[in-house]
Amino acid sequence: MILVERLRTAWQLLRCATGDDAYERYLEHHRRTHPDRPPLSRREFFIEEQRRKWSGVNRCC
């Protein structure tokens, strides 16, 4: 059981480090700060994150 727990913890850390858990973190934040509004769907969240990430890029290199 200890090995399983360590693997689970390692997996969670990896997901956090790579941003793979961003939608789950968004949902937690949204529930705390905006309980009166529905959250974005996973697809909407992805599109908004891509737009936010790349909207400031104006040049190459």
N, C-alpha and C positions, 0 to 999 in steps of 0.2 A: 504494500500500500504506500509506503514511503516513496518508492520509485515513481508510482503513478502521480502522486502529489507533486513531486519535483518536476516531472515532465509537464504537468498541467501548468505549473508556475512558469516554467521556461517558455512554454507556448504563449502564455499571456504576455510575458515580457517581450517576446519576439513580435507579437501582434502590435503591442504598444510602440515599440521602437520603429516599426515599419509603417505605422499609421493605419494598419488594417482594422483596427478597432475604432476608427474615427466615428463611424455611424452610431455605434453603441454609446460612445462617450457623448455624442451630440444628443441622443435620446435622453440620457441621464440629465444632462444640462437643461434640455428643453423642459423636461418634467418639473425640474426645480424652479426654473425662472419664468416659464410661460405655460402654466397649467391650464389656462383658459383657451389656448390655441392648439389646433392639431399640428403635430410635427410633420416635417417633409417626409415623403416616401424615400426609400433607399435610392431610387433612381433620381428623384428631384435633388436629394442631398448630393449625389455624385455630380450632377450637372452643375449645381451651385459651387461646389468645391473646385471643379475644373475651371469655372469662370473666374472665381476668386484667385485661384493659383496663377492663371495665365493672363489675366487682364492687365497686369502691370508690365508685362514683357513687351518692350518696344523695339528691341534690336537683337541681333544675333551676337553671341559671345560677349 
